[in-house]
Amino acid sequence: MSNSLRDQLMGLGFQPAPKPERPAPSKDDRRGKPANRPAGKPQGRPDARSADARKPDQRKPDQRRPGSGKPGGPRHGGKPQSREDIDLAKAYAIRAQREKDERIAAEAAKQEEARKRREARAKLSELVKDKALNDPAAEIARHFPYGGKIKRIYVNEAQLKALNAGELGVLQMDGRYLLVTAELLAQAEATFAPSVALKVDPDAPAADDPYADPQYQVPDDLVW
């Protein structure tokens, strides 16, 4: 447009169009770096904390956490463990282990003894099977001490004489009292001694066995 035409238009009240404003340059533009940088891990020097995290533990043993070293170091409360405390703890541990070993040994011995008793009883049962001489019609009560109590077995007159002479004996099996010969009594004693309930010594004085006389009266409250 020529100057004369522009002057005429301005004279009629027209104003020239404003020029577009240029945006202010950003810091990145002033530094010559691109403005739009992709989001992500920042460029340049790595984070000091990340670098420290990747480094191996280069601290000396005496600079590590309290309580992580040798015995005698600080405990949780911060108080160092004395030599006396360490020795006492060892003594307690040794005593506890010894008591445990003793309990295990005692239990093993108890089980072994029970096993031997079962085997002996089974062997005795086979030995005495069908050899008892008990008379179902016997009426004479022969008393004898056994297991801290007064027991009795019923015999006839001939059996009483043989029993008092040591020719017969009494065995206890499964809560029953069996009259057997002296020979069988000796075999039973060798197999399982606790089963022998009555073994008479014919050479012993009569006063040593007052129950040999069937006339001897035993109070009812002493007989079980």
C-alpha positions in Angstrom: 0.0 0.0 0.0 1.4 3.4 -0.9 2.0 6.0 1.7 -0.6 8.3 0.3 -3.3 5.7 0.4 -2.3 4.8 4.0 -2.4 8.4 5.0 -5.9 8.8 3.5 -7.2 5.8 5.4 -5.6 6.9 8.6 -7.2 10.2 8.0 -10.6 8.6 7.8 -10.0 6.9 11.2 -8.5 3.5 10.2 -5.7 2.1 12.4 -3.0 -0.2 11.2 -3.4 -3.9 12.4 -1.2 -4.7 15.4 1.9 -6.9 14.8 1.8 -10.4 16.5 3.8 -10.6 19.7 6.7 -13.1 19.8 6.8 -15.4 22.8 9.5 -14.8 25.3 12.4 -17.2 25.0 12.6 -19.9 27.8 15.7 -20.7 29.8 16.3 -23.7 27.6 16.1 -21.5 24.5 18.5 -19.0 26.0 20.9 -21.8 26.8 20.6 -23.4 23.4 18.9 -26.6 24.7 15.7 -28.1 23.4 12.6 -27.0 25.3 10.7 -30.2 25.1 12.7 -32.9 26.8 11.2 -36.4 27.1 10.0 -37.3 30.6 12.0 -39.9 32.4 15.3 -40.2 34.3 17.1 -36.9 34.4 20.3 -36.6 32.3 23.6 -35.7 33.7 25.3 -36.7 37.0 23.6 -39.7 38.7 21.9 -39.3 42.0 24.4 -39.6 44.8 22.1 -41.7 46.9 21.6 -44.3 44.1 25.4 -44.4 43.6 25.9 -45.0 47.4 23.2 -47.7 47.3 25.1 -49.6 44.6 28.4 -49.4 46.4 29.4 -52.5 48.5 29.5 -52.2 52.3 33.0 -50.9 52.8 32.7 -50.2 56.5 35.1 -51.9 58.8 33.8 -54.7 61.1 33.9 -52.5 64.1 31.7 -49.9 62.3 28.8 -52.2 61.7 25.5 -52.4 63.6 25.8 -52.8 67.4 25.5 -56.4 68.6 26.4 -57.9 65.2 30.0 -58.7 66.2 31.5 -61.3 68.5 30.0 -62.3 71.9 30.6 -59.7 74.5 29.5 -56.9 72.3 26.6 -54.6 73.1 23.2 -56.3 73.7 19.8 -54.9 72.7 19.8 -52.7 75.8 23.1 -51.3 74.8 24.9 -52.8 77.8 27.9 -54.9 76.9 27.8 -58.6 77.9 30.4 -59.4 80.5 32.5 -62.5 80.7 30.7 -63.6 83.8 27.3 -63.5 81.9 28.8 -65.5 79.0 30.2 -68.2 81.4 26.9 -68.4 83.2 24.9 -68.8 80.0 27.3 -71.6 78.9 26.9 -73.3 82.3 23.1 -73.2 82.0 23.2 -74.6 78.5 25.5 -77.5 79.6 23.3 -78.3 82.6 20.1 -78.2 80.4 21.7 -80.6 77.9 22.9 -82.9 80.6 19.4 -83.0 82.2 17.9 -83.7 78.8 20.3 -86.6 78.1 19.5 -88.0 81.6 15.7 -87.9 80.9 16.2 -89.6 77.5 18.4 -92.3 79.1 15.9 -92.9 81.9 13.0 -93.2 79.5 15.0 -95.6 77.3 15.9 -97.7 80.3 12.2 -97.7 81.4 11.1 -98.9 78.0 13.8 -101.5 77.9 12.7 -102.9 81.3 9.1 -103.0 80.3 10.0 -104.9 77.1 12.0 -107.4 79.1 9.1 -107.9 81.5 6.7 -108.5 78.7 9.0 -111.1 77.1 9.6 -112.8 80.4 5.9 -113.0 81.2 5.1 -114.4 77.8 7.9 -117.1 78.2 6.6 -117.9 81.7 3.0 -118.3 80.4 4.2 -120.9 77.9 6.3 -122.6 80.6 3.4 -123.0 83.1 0.7 -123.7 80.5 -1.5 -126.7 81.7 0.8 -127.5 84.6 -1.0 -125.9 87.5 -2.1 -128.3 90.3 -5.0 -126.2 91.7 -7.7 -128.4 93.1 -11.2 -126.9 92.4 -12.6 -128.9 95.4 -9.9 -127.7 97.9 -11.2 -126.0 101.0 -8.1 -125.4 103.1 -6.9 -121.7 103.0 -3.1 -121.4 102.9 -2.1 -117.8 103.7 1.2 -116.2 102.7 2.6 -112.7 102.4 3.1 -111.3 98.9 3.5 -107.8 97.6 3.1 -106.3 101.0 -0.3 -107.9 101.5 -1.6 -111.2 102.9 -2.8 -113.5 100.1 -4.3 -117.0 100.1 -4.6 -120.1 98.0 -7.0 -123.0 98.6 -5.4 -126.5 98.8 -6.4 -130.0 100.0 -4.7 -131.7 102.9 -2.1 -133.5 100.9 -1.2 -130.3 99.0 -0.9 -128.4 102.3 1.7 -130.9 103.6 3.7 -130.8 100.3 3.5 -127.0 100.2 4.8 -126.7 103.8 7.6 -129.2 103.0 8.8 -127.2 100.0 7.7 -129.8 97.5 5.2 -127.4 96.0 5.1 -123.7 95.5 2.8 -120.8 94.4 3.2 -118.6 91.3 1.3 -115.4 90.6 0.1 -115.0 87.0 -2.4 -112.5 85.7 -3.9 -112.0 89.1 -4.3 -115.8 89.8 -2.3 -117.9 92.2 -1.1 -121.3 90.7 0.1 -124.3 92.7 3.1 -125.9 91.0 5.9 -128.3 91.6 9.2 -127.2 93.2 11.0 -127.9 89.9 8.6 -125.8 87.9 8.8 -123.1 90.6 12.6 -123.0 90.2 12.3 -122.6 86.4 9.7 -119.9 86.8 12.0 -118.0 89.2 14.8 -118.1 86.7 12.5 -116.9 84.0 10.7 -114.1 85.9 11.5 -113.9 89.6 8.7 -111.5 90.6 6.1 -114.2 89.7 7.2 -116.4 92.7 4.5 -115.8 95.4 5.3 -118.6 97.9 8.5 -120.6 98.1 8.8 -122.6 101.4 12.2 -123.4 102.9 11.6 -126.7 104.7 14.7 -126.2 106.9 13.4 -122.8 108.2 11.9 -122.7 111.8 8.2 -123.1 111.9 7.9 -119.7 113.7 9.2 -118.0 110.6 6.0 -118.9 108.7 3.0 -118.7 111.1 0.7 -119.0 108.1 1.8 -122.6 107.5 -0.7 -123.7 110.2 -4.2 -123.6 108.7 -5.6 -123.0 112.2 -3.8 -119.6 112.2 -6.5 -117.0 112.2 -5.7 -114.1 109.9 -7.9 -111.0 110.4 -10.2 -110.4 107.4 -9.0 -106.8 107.0 -5.4 -108.1 106.4 -6.4 -110.4 103.6 -6.6 -109.0 100.0 
